[in-house]
Amino acid sequence: MVLLAVDVGNAHTVLGLIDDGRVSADWRISTDLHRTSDEWSVLFRGLVGRRFEDIDGIVVCSTVPVVTQAGRDMLTRHFSDVPHLVVEPGVRTGMPVLMDNPREVGTDRIVNSLAAVTEYGGPAVVVDFGGTATTFDVVNAAGQYIGGSIVPGIEISLEALGRRGAQLRQVELVRPRSVIAKNTVEALQSGMVFGVAAQVEGLVERMIDELGADPDDVSVIATGHLASLVIDECDCFTHTDPWLTLKGLELVFRRNS
């Protein structure tokens, strides 16, 4: 089965063709709040090209309500002949969500957690490095989603510094020569790379401690398009999986087929 999985985030939308569990092609585009369902349809068909004829299903999750609606309209109007699913509250995922209000948890976070516990086992901590937010999600040994944490993403943090700091500016997101920077550009890069790495390690350590689990028994998975920027500076990760969300979407689609 060939599945088109679509993960809509605040800044970027990731599309992937999943062929029996393997991501065979992928695309990353900007998330435009003003893009209509017709435009989304044209964009999808243009990116996938001739392989669109091979698609057996489409699954979408979105953290942006206006795009969720546009995606739902697109699937109904343009792809009604293809089995499709929008992952949202009420859709069966097979993962119990132990939150005060389960419906307010982002579907991408549940999908990530489902893929993590399926692929790597629980207990698990998933760290998703998005541009807008870095999210931490925790699954206990029983395979239940028990909560997590959200911090500002690397890109939005750097953007905020550039806007609010009179003598600061936008810089390239790369690893600087050292933690103790010798110029303003590298000082910003040091804060983004090493500062975020220290933040991640500190939060993961606290979460594992609160779980009451042996750190050696906890799977800690890094995902998200900015993960490569900091994972080499962190000792806490046991796995790196750039396609964790897409894999989770496939699991949910199969469960609801």
C-alpha positions, 0 to 999 in steps of 0.5 A: 500500500502506498500512502500519502501522509501529510503533517501540517505544522505552523511554519511548514507542511511535510508530505511523504509517500510511505510504501509499506512502512518506508518513506520513499519520497518527501517534500517540505513546503511553507504552511500558507494560511490563505491557501485554498483547498483548490490550491492545496490540491494543485500543490499536492498533485504537482509535488507527487506527480505521476506517482499520484496514480499509485496512491492507495490512501491519504492521511492528514494531521494539522495543528492549524485549524484553518488549514485543517478545514481547507484540508478536509474540503480538499479531500472531500472535493478533489480526492473523494475516490481515494480513501482518506483520513483527517486525524483529529479528536475522535479518531481512533489512535489506540493510545490512551491520553491521560490529560485533563482535556485530551482533545486539546493535545495536538494530533501530531504529538499523539501521532509521534508518541504512537509511532515512538512506542510502536517502534521503540517501546515504552517508556519513551520521551519524544522531542520534536524540534519544530521551528515554532515550538520544540515539544516534549511528549512522554509515554509510560511503560503501559503505552499511555500518553501522560503529558509533556512540555512545550518550549519556543522553537529554535527558529522563532526564538532566533527571530524574536531576538533579531526583532527585539534586540537593537544590535542583534540580527538574523544569523545562519543556524549552524554550530559555532566554533565554541560555546564561548563566542568571540563575536555577536553572530557566534554568540547567537549561534551558541545560544541557539545550539548549545543553549537548546541542547542544555535545555533539552537534556535538562527537561528530559532528565527531569521527565525521566526522574518524574516517571520514576524509570531507570534512564537505561530503560527509557527510549528518547527519540529526536525528530523534527527538521531542526533535530540535526542542529542539536542532537550531536550536542545531546547525550540523552537521545537513544534514537533519531527518527526524522519520519516519526510523524509520518510513520505514526500517521500510517499507523493511525490510517491503518487502524481506521481503514 
